[in-house]
Each structure stands twice: as C-alpha cells, then as structure tokens.
Amino acid sequence: MNRFIMLLSISLMASWVSGQDIQLPAPDRAGGKPLMQALNERQSNRSFQDKPLTVQQLSNLLWAANGFNRDDKRTVPTANNRQELELYAVTKEGVYFYDAKNHLLKEVKKGDYRAQTGMQEFVPDAALNLLFVSDSEKASSQRYALIDCGYVSQNIYLYCASEGLGTVARGSFDKEVLSQLLGLPSNQEVLLTQSVGYVK
C-alpha cells in the first residue's frame, strides 16, 4: 500500500511539473488549524521564497478558495447564488484555469508569467498568483462581484494562515495585460489578484 501511495505521489508530481492539465487530488477537508487560531494568525505578506507549493497544498487552497462543498454550492457565497467568479492560477510552469466542478487545473498557457500578474516587486517570486475573474453575464452587478471577491480572498487568507503560508491580496495590476494573457471575452474581467507562497 505504501508503494502505491508513493507511485501515486510521483505521478501527481510529474503531471504538476509537466505543465499539462492537472487533475488535483481530493482536498483534505479535515486538516488545518482551528478557526480561531487561523484568524489570530491571518496577515498579509509581501516577501516570498521562489519555492513551489505541493500539489496537495494547491488542491486544498483552490478548494478552500472557491471549490464546491456541495453538489451545486461553493465554499463562498455569491449574490443570488450567481457563482460569477472563477479563479486562474499562475505558477512558474504556466497559467491554468481552475475548473472547480471537476477539481481540475486546465492549462491555458505554458511558461512563467508571474511577473505579468502585478506591479509589485515580490510578485514574480510568489509560488502562485491567483486571478479572480468575474463574468458580467452571470453577476448581479459588478458591486456584488467585488463583494464576492472578498469572500474568496478571505478564504485564501485563512487557508494560508492554517497552512503556514504567506499571502496578500493585490489591487495593483494591468487589467488589459491580464485579459490578453487569459484570452478573456468582453464579458469577463479580472477584479482582484492574490499572491501565495512561502514567506522569506
């Protein structure tokens, strides 16, 4: 059994490194620190090591941020349950769309585009830069979509506090550059970005 787990881990790591679509392992829904401790340790960090997250950390983080915890409902609320927000993950290996329903990272583009996701010096060092994309055809309004971004961002903060990772939400980015990077249609736009990684 131990050998099977080891081979499975190697296989998952190989798919992570290769930069293709990544079927994430099931999130660990029972782990982590108690909520009050995570709230006490929640903070923003702006200095990161250029060190990748594990596939399991990525799985847990994305599920906590905006995954499905019931058949048709997510870990965060949205106005009128419109579920207008989607996440893109930008790593050293590439740009990925988080398919929350299938808990899958779909490759958008190969290569290291982390520096394009923000204007701060630390952005290229963060293992992961998340892009929050809203669909105006689904959203009740942009105002509500922005509020909903706050819920997703706080879930990321709490997961990072629980896992011993650093994070910071960022409003300073070039929306046009990111729209082109992701190939977004006119009804979708990046509303917020957030860096995650190991703190220096």
ROVOTOR-542668 format. One record per residue (C-alpha): residue number from 1; residue in three letters; x, y, z. Coordinates in steps of 0.02 Angstrom, whole numbers, plus 32768, in hexadecimal, padded with zeros to 4 digits. Example, Ala and Ser with C-alpha at 12.3 -4.5 7.8 and 13.67 -1.06 7.14 Angstrom:
BEGIN
+-----+---------+------+------+------+
| num | residuo |    X |    Y |    Z |
+-----+---------+------+------+------+
|   1 |     ALA | 8267 | 7F1F | 8186 |
|   2 |     SER | 82AC | 7FCB | 8165 |
+-----+---------+------+------+------+
This chain:
BEGIN
+-----+---------+------+------+------+
| num | residuo |    X |    Y |    Z |
+-----+---------+------+------+------+
|   1 |     MET | 8000 | 8000 | 8000 |
|   2 |     ASN | 808E | 8078 | 802A |
|   3 |     ARG | 80DC | 8055 | 7F81 |
|   4 |     PHE | 8037 | 807E | 7F2A |
|   5 |     ILE | 802A | 8125 | 7F87 |
|   6 |     MET | 80DF | 814D | 7F59 |
|   7 |     LEU | 80C0 | 8127 | 7EA0 |
|   8 |     LEU | 8020 | 818D | 7EA2 |
|   9 |     SER | 807D | 8221 | 7EF0 |
|  10 |     ILE | 8107 | 8215 | 7E6D |
|  11 |     SER | 8085 | 820E | 7DE3 |
|  12 |     LEU | 802D | 82A8 | 7E27 |
|  13 |     MET | 80D0 | 8307 | 7E38 |
|  14 |     ALA | 8100 | 82D7 | 7D86 |
|  15 |     SER | 805D | 831D | 7D42 |
|  16 |     TRP | 8076 | 83BB | 7DA9 |
|  17 |     VAL | 8124 | 83D7 | 7D64 |
|  18 |     SER | 80F6 | 83AE | 7CB0 |
|  19 |     GLY | 8083 | 8445 | 7CA2 |
|  20 |     GLN | 7FEF | 83E6 | 7C57 |
|  21 |     ASP | 7F3F | 83DB | 7C9D |
|  22 |     ILE | 7F4B | 83A6 | 7D52 |
|  23 |     GLN | 7EC9 | 8339 | 7DA7 |
|  24 |     LEU | 7EDA | 8373 | 7E5A |
|  25 |     PRO | 7ED3 | 82F6 | 7EE9 |
|  26 |     ALA | 7E3C | 82FF | 7F5B |
|  27 |     PRO | 7E49 | 8390 | 7FD6 |
|  28 |     ASP | 7E6D | 8367 | 808B |
|  29 |     ARG | 7DCC | 83A7 | 80DA |
|  30 |     ALA | 7DF7 | 836D | 818A |
|  31 |     GLY | 7EA2 | 83BC | 81A3 |
|  32 |     GLY | 7EDF | 8468 | 81D4 |
|  33 |     LYS | 7EE3 | 84D4 | 826F |
|  34 |     PRO | 7E49 | 8502 | 82D4 |
|  35 |     LEU | 7DEB | 8597 | 828B |
|  36 |     MET | 7E10 | 860E | 831C |
|  37 |     GLN | 7EC9 | 85E8 | 8310 |
|  38 |     ALA | 7ECA | 8604 | 8254 |
|  39 |     LEU | 7E70 | 86AB | 826C |
|  40 |     ASN | 7EF0 | 86DC | 82EF |
|  41 |     GLU | 7F80 | 86B3 | 8278 |
|  42 |     ARG | 7F33 | 86FF | 81DB |
|  43 |     GLN | 7FA3 | 8786 | 818E |
|  44 |     SER | 7FE3 | 87CE | 80EA |
|  45 |     ASN | 8092 | 87A3 | 80AE |
|  46 |     ARG | 80F8 | 87F6 | 8026 |
|  47 |     SER | 8199 | 8793 | 8024 |
|  48 |     PHE | 819A | 86E4 | 7FD9 |
|  49 |     GLN | 8213 | 8657 | 7FB8 |
|  50 |     ASP | 8217 | 8619 | 7F04 |
|  51 |     LYS | 81E0 | 856B | 7F3E |
|  52 |     PRO | 814D | 850B | 7EF4 |
|  53 |     LEU | 80B6 | 84D1 | 7F55 |
|  54 |     THR | 8092 | 8417 | 7F5B |
|  55 |     VAL | 8005 | 83D2 | 7EF2 |
|  56 |     GLN | 7FA4 | 83AB | 7F91 |
|  57 |     GLN | 7FB8 | 845E | 7FD1 |
|  58 |     LEU | 7F7B | 849F | 7F2A |
|  59 |     SER | 7EE6 | 842A | 7F30 |
|  60 |     ASN | 7EB7 | 845D | 7FE0 |
|  61 |     LEU | 7ED0 | 8516 | 7FBD |
|  62 |     LEU | 7E66 | 851C | 7F1F |
|  63 |     TRP | 7DDB | 84B7 | 7F6D |
|  64 |     ALA | 7DDA | 8527 | 8008 |
|  65 |     ALA | 7DDB | 85C2 | 7F9A |
|  66 |     ASN | 7D4C | 859B | 7F24 |
|  67 |     GLY | 7D2F | 84E0 | 7F18 |
|  68 |     PHE | 7C8D | 847F | 7F25 |
|  69 |     ASN | 7C61 | 8441 | 7FD4 |
|  70 |     ARG | 7BB5 | 8403 | 7F9A |
|  71 |     ASP | 7B76 | 83C8 | 7EF0 |
|  72 |     ASP | 7B49 | 8476 | 7EB4 |
|  73 |     LYS | 7B8B | 84ED | 7F3A |
|  74 |     ARG | 7C38 | 8530 | 7F5D |
|  75 |     THR | 7CA2 | 8555 | 7FF6 |
|  76 |     VAL | 7C76 | 860E | 7FE2 |
|  77 |     PRO | 7BCF | 8667 | 7FCC |
|  78 |     THR | 7BA6 | 86D0 | 7F33 |
|  79 |     ALA | 7B18 | 874C | 7F1D |
|  80 |     ASN | 7A7C | 86ED | 7EE4 |
|  81 |     ASN | 7AEB | 8652 | 7ED5 |
|  82 |     ARG | 7B27 | 868F | 7E2B |
|  83 |     GLN | 7BD4 | 863E | 7E42 |
|  84 |     GLU | 7C1D | 86BE | 7DCB |
|  85 |     LEU | 7CD0 | 86B0 | 7E0A |
|  86 |     GLU | 7D54 | 8639 | 7DC6 |
|  87 |     LEU | 7E0C | 8629 | 7DF3 |
|  88 |     TYR | 7EA6 | 8620 | 7D87 |
|  89 |     ALA | 7F4A | 85E1 | 7DD0 |
|  90 |     VAL | 7FEF | 8625 | 7D91 |
|  91 |     THR | 8089 | 85C1 | 7DC3 |
|  92 |     LYS | 813B | 85AE | 7D86 |
|  93 |     GLU | 80FE | 8524 | 7D11 |
|  94 |     GLY | 806D | 857D | 7CC1 |
|  95 |     VAL | 7FC1 | 85CC | 7CC7 |
|  96 |     TYR | 7F2E | 855E | 7CF9 |
|  97 |     PHE | 7E71 | 856D | 7D08 |
|  98 |     TYR | 7E2B | 851F | 7DA6 |
|  99 |     ASP | 7D9A | 84B1 | 7D71 |
| 100 |     ALA | 7D49 | 84AA | 7E1D |
| 101 |     LYS | 7CC0 | 842E | 7DED |
| 102 |     ASN | 7D41 | 83AC | 7DB9 |
| 103 |     HIS | 7DC9 | 83E8 | 7E31 |
| 104 |     LEU | 7E3E | 83F5 | 7D9D |
| 105 |     LEU | 7EBF | 8472 | 7D60 |
| 106 |     LYS | 7EAC | 848E | 7CA6 |
| 107 |     GLU | 7F47 | 84D0 | 7C4F |
| 108 |     VAL | 7F2F | 8578 | 7BF9 |
| 109 |     LYS | 7FE4 | 859E | 7BD0 |
| 110 |     LYS | 808F | 8554 | 7BF3 |
| 111 |     GLY | 811B | 85BE | 7C3D |
| 112 |     ASP | 813E | 8630 | 7CCF |
| 113 |     TYR | 80C9 | 86C6 | 7CC7 |
| 114 |     ARG | 80C9 | 86EF | 7D81 |
| 115 |     ALA | 811B | 879A | 7D66 |
| 116 |     GLN | 808B | 87D0 | 7CF7 |
| 117 |     THR | 800A | 87B4 | 7D80 |
| 118 |     GLY | 8037 | 884F | 7DE5 |
| 119 |     MET | 80A4 | 88E9 | 7DF7 |
| 120 |     GLN | 80F4 | 88C5 | 7E9F |
| 121 |     GLU | 81A8 | 8885 | 7EAB |
| 122 |     PHE | 817A | 87E7 | 7F0A |
| 123 |     VAL | 80FB | 87A7 | 7E8C |
| 124 |     PRO | 8175 | 8742 | 7E1E |
| 125 |     ASP | 81B7 | 86E7 | 7EB8 |
| 126 |     ALA | 810F | 86AA | 7EFB |
| 127 |     ALA | 80F1 | 85F2 | 7ED4 |
| 128 |     LEU | 803F | 8618 | 7EA1 |
| 129 |     ASN | 7FE3 | 86B1 | 7E65 |
| 130 |     LEU | 7F26 | 869E | 7E60 |
| 131 |     LEU | 7EBA | 8706 | 7DEB |
| 132 |     PHE | 7E03 | 8721 | 7E19 |
| 133 |     VAL | 7D9A | 872C | 7D7A |
| 134 |     SER | 7CE5 | 8764 | 7D78 |
| 135 |     ASP | 7C66 | 8740 | 7CF1 |
| 136 |     SER | 7BF4 | 87D7 | 7CDB |
| 137 |     GLU | 7B70 | 876B | 7C87 |
| 138 |     LYS | 7B5E | 8706 | 7D27 |
| 139 |     ALA | 7B7E | 878A | 7DAE |
| 140 |     SER | 7AEE | 87EA | 7DFF |
| 141 |     SER | 7B5E | 8884 | 7DED |
| 142 |     GLN | 7C16 | 88B1 | 7DF2 |
| 143 |     ARG | 7BFC | 88F2 | 7EA3 |
| 144 |     TYR | 7BC0 | 8848 | 7EDE |
| 145 |     ALA | 7C4B | 87F1 | 7E7D |
| 146 |     LEU | 7CCB | 885B | 7EDA |
| 147 |     ILE | 7C7B | 882F | 7F80 |
| 148 |     ASP | 7C81 | 8777 | 7F4F |
| 149 |     CYS | 7D3B | 8789 | 7F28 |
| 150 |     GLY | 7D52 | 87B7 | 7FDE |
| 151 |     TYR | 7D09 | 8711 | 8016 |
| 152 |     VAL | 7D7E | 86AE | 7FA5 |
| 153 |     SER | 7E14 | 8715 | 7FDA |
| 154 |     GLN | 7DF1 | 86FD | 8093 |
| 155 |     ASN | 7DE2 | 8641 | 807B |
| 156 |     ILE | 7E90 | 8646 | 802C |
| 157 |     TYR | 7ED2 | 86AC | 80BE |
| 158 |     LEU | 7E8B | 8630 | 813C |
| 159 |     TYR | 7ECD | 8598 | 80DF |
| 160 |     CYS | 7F7A | 85E8 | 80D6 |
| 161 |     ALA | 7F78 | 8611 | 8190 |
| 162 |     SER | 7F47 | 855E | 81B4 |
| 163 |     GLU | 7FCD | 8516 | 8141 |
| 164 |     GLY | 805C | 858B | 8172 |
| 165 |     LEU | 8060 | 85E1 | 80C8 |
| 166 |     GLY | 8067 | 869A | 80A0 |
| 167 |     THR | 7FEA | 86F8 | 8036 |
| 168 |     VAL | 7FB4 | 87A7 | 8005 |
| 169 |     ALA | 7F1F | 87E5 | 7F9F |
| 170 |     ARG | 7F52 | 8861 | 7F18 |
| 171 |     GLY | 7EF1 | 88E7 | 7EBC |
| 172 |     SER | 7F86 | 8929 | 7E5A |
| 173 |     PHE | 7F8D | 88D0 | 7DB1 |
| 174 |     ASP | 7F77 | 88F5 | 7CF8 |
| 175 |     LYS | 7EC9 | 88B7 | 7CCD |
| 176 |     GLU | 7EE9 | 88BC | 7C10 |
| 177 |     VAL | 7F89 | 8856 | 7C1D |
| 178 |     LEU | 7F31 | 87D3 | 7C86 |
| 179 |     SER | 7E99 | 87CD | 7C15 |
| 180 |     GLN | 7F0C | 87AA | 7B80 |
| 181 |     LEU | 7F71 | 872B | 7BE3 |
| 182 |     LEU | 7ED3 | 86C9 | 7C0E |
| 183 |     GLY | 7E7D | 86E6 | 7B67 |
| 184 |     LEU | 7DE1 | 8727 | 7BBE |
| 185 |     PRO | 7D43 | 8754 | 7B5C |
| 186 |     SER | 7CF8 | 8802 | 7B71 |
| 187 |     ASN | 7C7C | 87C8 | 7BF7 |
| 188 |     GLN | 7D08 | 878F | 7C6C |
| 189 |     GLU | 7D85 | 87F8 | 7CCD |
| 190 |     VAL | 7E09 | 87E5 | 7D54 |
| 191 |     LEU | 7DCC | 883A | 7DF4 |
| 192 |     LEU | 7E52 | 8808 | 7E72 |
| 193 |     THR | 7EF7 | 87AB | 7E7F |
| 194 |     GLN | 7F48 | 8752 | 7F11 |
| 195 |     SER | 7FF9 | 870F | 7F2B |
| 196 |     VAL | 801C | 8672 | 7F90 |
| 197 |     GLY | 80BF | 8620 | 7FC2 |
| 198 |     TYR | 813F | 85F7 | 8046 |
| 199 |     VAL | 8174 | 8692 | 80A7 |
| 200 |     LYS | 822B | 86C6 | 80A6 |
+-----+---------+------+------+------+
